[in-house]
Amino acid sequence: MTQEQGDGYLRPWFPVGVWWLVAAWLVLAVATVVWAVPHAEEDLRSRTEDALADAGLSVSVDLDGRDATLSGTVDTIDGPERAEDAVRGVSGVRRIVNRIEVAAEPVPLRDPIVTMTLSGGRVTLQGLVPDQAVGTAIVAAAVGQYGADRVTNELVVADDVASPGWLGLIRDAVEQLEPLLSGTVVFDTSEVTLTGEVPSEDLRSSLQTSLELVFGDALAVTSRLTVATLASPTLQAESVDGRIELRGTMPDQESIDALVTGAIGVYGSDGVTSTLSIGEGTGKPEWLARLPELFNAAGGLDSWAATLEGGHLLVTGFGSSQNAADRAGSALGDLTLPGLELEVDVRLTPAAVAATLTALVADSVTFEAGTGALSSASTEVLDVAIEILLANPDAELTVEGHTEATGDPAASLAVSRERAETVIDYLVQGGVERARLTAIGYGESRPIADNVTAAGRDENRRIEFTVREGEG
């Protein structure tokens, strides 16, 4: 669109509002530049000053855009170079002019030193390092080896501390210190010194060799380590009613996990309760890796318990049958646990003892007619019963006498009691403790067959063993 002017020429026509918008945009652009330049420079100055402070240097920095000029006086010969290195790492700095001067009589640099103390599974780092980066690397190595919650950092950063190359090797050295149970490692300009305890002579030698490989010709390694007298792992395991409880101390979490996993394989995750813990100064003998086999070996028993202490393992248990007891006893005895003293004592449950004896004496233990006197053929069977009772000393039983119903009930009751007493007397003569046995006569009151036939009366005329009331 054009507009005719008074002089006769046509000129372009713009609305007045457009001119105002253009003018406002130009003003805003200029203001943005005016505001942004000093603020960007201020941010760069702040980050540069922070980098110098982290390096332990007190010098001035002037900025011309992205160009930095460093000035001031330092006490150490390497101060100017360290300042320049610190600023060079700041993003945004383009060029560095270094005008830092060293004092006329520079203070001699101090030697760095790092002390690492291990006690109770916790690590404390102390000493002098030349800059924050070195300290951070050492702490990170310790955290990686022992965990963040077990590392205390007391390292001091100072700008008058030298920065020899061996400081960078401490990180690799820390990774080799796993065998150290407790003690102190000192890294200084003359040597690495080890004091404390390790589990074995082999580990003492290998630890020194590992550190010598890390430091090479940079530092000598002096070992004053001693071989610790380690405690034996302990374990108390108790299995009842298809569940098992584990208690004791192990050398590490790996050993605990292996035992719990072995128990879960037999009893299921819901059937295992564990309060196993890591014991400081607890050794890790060779047989410990095979100990989880214990659960499979004893799994066929109705109940069992194991006590591990002082390199001795005692396993006691009860089987519901002689076959079950024999199988478990054999499996436990065959465990391969080199260096561990193993003692196995597997018996029948009291109920199984009673059932075994009752079956043994059925039709075999007889008496003279109408009396409590044993027949001569009965003694051989009762001799076997003595062996069973002596092999299962936990069984406390009632010996029951029963008769057929062919005579006076009162007389039958007396005879049945006499016969039970006679059996007990014989067993006691064979070495069984009398306190384990109680006699009772039921006479003809508890028949198991009819009393009409001779065969039925023979069945009713019997001796039975039961678990004594109140016993398991």
Residue pairs with C-beta under 8 A, 6 or more apart in sequence:
1 12
1 13
2 10
2 11
2 12
2 13
3 10
3 11
3 13
4 10
5 11
41 63
41 65
44 63
44 66
44 90
44 92
44 93
45 61
45 63
47 90
47 91
47 92
48 61
48 63
48 68
48 87
48 90
48 93
49 61
51 86
51 87
51 89
51 90
52 58
52 59
52 61
52 83
52 86
52 87
54 86
54 131
54 132
55 82
55 83
55 85
55 86
55 131
55 132
55 159
56 130
56 131
56 132
56 157
56 158
56 159
57 74
57 79
57 82
57 83
57 86
57 159
58 72
58 74
58 159
59 70
59 71
59 72
59 73
59 74
59 79
59 83
59 100
60 70
60 71
60 72
61 68
61 69
61 70
61 71
61 87
62 68
62 69
62 71
63 69
65 94
66 92
66 93
66 94
66 95
67 93
67 94
67 95
67 96
67 97
68 87
68 93
68 95
68 96
68 97
69 96
69 97
69 99
70 80
70 83
70 84
70 87
70 96
70 97
70 98
70 99
70 100
71 99
71 100
72 100
72 101
73 100
73 101
73 102
73 103
74 80
74 83
74 100
74 101
74 102
74 103
74 106
74 159
75 102
75 103
75 106
75 107
75 159
75 160
76 82
76 102
76 106
76 107
76 109
76 159
76 160
77 102
77 106
77 109
78 109
78 162
78 163
79 100
79 102
79 159
80 98
80 100
80 101
80 102
82 130
82 131
82 159
82 163
83 98
83 100
84 96
84 98
87 93
87 96
88 96
107 160
109 160
109 161
109 162
110 128
110 158
110 160
110 161
110 162
111 128
111 161
111 162
111 188
111 189
112 127
112 128
112 129
112 130
112 134
112 161
112 162
112 163
112 164
112 167
112 188
112 189
113 127
113 128
113 186
113 187
113 188
113 189
114 125
114 126
114 127
114 129
114 138
114 155
114 167
114 170
114 186
114 187
114 188
115 125
115 126
115 127
115 184
115 185
115 186
115 187
116 123
116 124
116 125
116 142
116 174
116 177
116 184
116 185
116 186
116 187
117 123
117 124
117 126
117 183
117 184
118 177
118 180
118 181
118 182
118 183
118 184
118 185
118 196
119 182
120 182
120 280
121 146
121 150
121 280
122 146
122 150
122 151
122 152
123 142
123 145
123 146
123 150
123 151
123 152
124 151
124 152
124 154
125 138
125 139
125 142
125 151
125 152
125 153
125 154
125 155
126 154
126 155
127 155
127 156
127 187
128 155
128 156
128 158
128 161
129 135
129 138
129 155
129 156
129 157
129 158
129 161
129 167
130 157
130 158
130 159
130 161
130 162
130 163
130 167
131 157
131 159
131 163
132 157
134 163
134 167
134 168
135 153
135 155
135 157
137 168
137 170
137 171
138 155
138 170
138 171
138 174
139 151
139 153
139 155
140 171
141 170
141 171
141 172
141 174
141 175
142 151
142 174
143 151
144 174
144 175
145 174
145 175
145 177
145 178
162 189
164 189
164 218
165 218
166 187
166 189
166 215
166 218
166 219
167 187
169 214
169 215
169 218
169 219
170 187
172 214
173 185
173 187
173 192
173 211
173 214
173 215
176 207
176 210
176 211
176 214
177 185
177 207
179 198
179 199
179 203
179 204
179 206
179 207
180 194
180 196
180 197
180 198
180 207
180 225
181 196
181 197
181 198
181 199
181 228
181 281
182 196
182 197
183 194
183 195
183 196
183 197
183 225
184 193
184 194
184 195
184 196
185 192
185 193
185 194
186 192
186 193
187 219
189 219
190 219
190 220
191 219
191 220
191 221
191 222
192 211
192 215
192 219
192 220
192 221
192 222
193 222
193 224
194 207
194 208
194 211
194 221
194 222
194 223
194 224
194 225
195 224
195 225
196 225
196 226
197 225
197 226
197 227
197 228
198 204
198 207
198 225
198 226
198 227
198 228
199 227
199 228
199 230
199 283
199 284
200 227
201 227
204 223
204 225
204 226
204 227
207 223
207 225
208 221
208 223
208 225
211 221
212 221
215 221
228 281
230 251
230 281
230 282
230 283
231 249
231 279
231 281
231 282
231 283
232 282
232 283
232 285
232 308
232 309
232 310
232 311
233 248
233 249
233 250
233 251
233 255
233 279
233 282
233 283
233 284
233 285
233 288
233 308
234 248
234 249
234 279
234 308
234 309
235 246
235 247
235 248
235 250
235 259
235 276
235 291
235 306
235 307
235 308
235 313
236 246
236 247
236 248
236 305
236 306
236 307
236 308
237 244
237 245
237 246
237 247
237 263
237 294
237 305
237 306
238 244
238 245
238 304
238 305
238 306
239 245
239 267
239 298
239 301
239 303
239 304
239 305
239 317
240 303
241 303
242 267
242 271
243 267
243 271
243 272
243 273
244 263
244 266
244 267
244 271
244 272
244 273
244 295
245 273
245 274
245 275
246 259
246 260
246 263
246 272
246 273
246 274
246 275
246 276
247 274
247 275
247 276
248 276
248 277
248 308
249 276
249 277
249 278
249 279
249 282
250 256
250 259
250 276
250 277
250 278
250 279
250 282
250 288
251 278
251 279
251 282
251 283
251 284
251 288
252 278
252 284
253 278
255 284
255 288
256 274
256 276
256 277
256 278
258 289
258 291
258 292
259 274
259 276
259 291
259 292
260 272
260 274
260 276
261 292
262 291
262 292
262 293
262 294
262 295
262 296
263 272
263 274
263 292
263 295
264 271
264 272
265 295
265 296
266 295
266 296
266 299
267 295
267 299
285 311
285 339
285 340
286 338
286 339
287 337
287 338
287 339
287 340
290 335
290 336
290 337
291 308
291 337
293 335
293 336
294 306
294 313
294 315
294 332
294 335
296 331
297 328
297 331
297 332
297 334
297 335
298 304
298 306
298 315
298 317
298 328
298 331
298 332
299 328
300 319
300 324
300 327
300 328
300 331
301 317
301 318
301 319
301 324
301 325
301 328
301 346
302 317
302 318
302 319
302 320
302 324
302 349
303 317
303 318
303 349
304 315
304 316
304 317
304 318
304 328
304 346
305 315
305 316
305 317
306 313
306 314
306 315
306 316
307 313
307 314
311 339
311 340
311 341
312 340
312 341
312 343
313 337
313 340
313 341
313 342
313 343
314 343
314 345
315 332
315 342
315 343
315 344
315 345
315 346
316 345
316 346
316 347
317 325
317 328
317 345
317 346
317 347
318 325
318 346
318 347
318 348
318 349
318 352
318 394
319 325
319 326
319 327
319 328
319 346
319 347
319 348
319 349
319 352
320 348
320 349
320 351
320 352
321 348
321 352
322 348
322 352
322 356
325 346
325 347
325 348
325 352
326 346
328 346
329 344
329 346
332 342
332 344
332 346
333 342
333 344
335 342
347 391
347 392
347 393
347 394
347 395
348 356
348 388
348 392
348 395
349 395
349 472
350 392
350 394
350 395
350 396
350 397
350 467
350 471
350 472
351 467
353 388
353 389
353 392
353 395
353 397
353 465
354 395
354 397
354 465
354 466
354 467
355 465
356 388
357 385
357 388
357 389
357 397
357 465
358 463
358 464
358 465
358 466
360 381
360 384
360 385
360 388
361 378
361 381
361 382
361 385
361 423
361 462
361 463
361 465
362 462
363 458
364 377
364 378
364 381
365 374
365 378
365 381
365 382
365 423
365 463
366 374
366 375
366 377
366 378
366 461
367 373
367 374
367 375
367 378
367 419
367 422
368 374
368 375
370 407
370 415
371 415
371 418
372 415
372 418
372 419
372 421
372 422
373 422
374 382
374 422
374 423
374 426
379 426
382 423
382 426
382 427
382 430
383 430
385 427
386 427
386 430
386 431
386 432
389 395
389 427
389 432
389 436
390 430
390 431
390 432
393 433
393 436
395 436
395 467
396 435
396 436
396 437
396 467
396 468
396 471
397 436
397 437
397 438
397 465
397 466
397 467
397 468
398 437
398 438
398 439
398 440
398 465
398 466
398 467
398 468
398 469
399 420
399 423
399 424
399 437
399 438
399 439
399 440
399 463
399 464
399 465
400 416
400 420
400 440
400 441
400 442
400 463
400 464
400 465
400 466
401 415
401 416
401 417
401 418
401 419
401 420
401 423
401 439
401 440
401 441
401 442
401 463
402 416
402 442
402 443
402 444
402 446
402 447
402 448
402 460
402 461
402 462
402 463
402 464
403 412
403 415
403 416
403 443
403 444
403 460
403 461
404 412
404 444
404 447
404 451
404 456
404 457
404 458
404 460
404 461
405 412
405 444
405 447
405 451
405 457
405 460
406 451
406 457
409 443
409 444
409 445
410 443
412 443
412 444
413 441
413 442
413 443
413 444
413 445
414 441
414 443
415 441
415 443
416 441
416 442
416 443
417 439
417 440
417 441
418 441
419 441
419 463
420 439
420 440
420 441
420 463
421 439
423 439
423 463
424 434
424 437
424 439
427 437
428 434
428 437
438 468
444 451
444 460
447 456
447 460
448 459
448 460
448 462
449 455
449 456
449 457
449 459
449 460
450 456
451 457
451 460
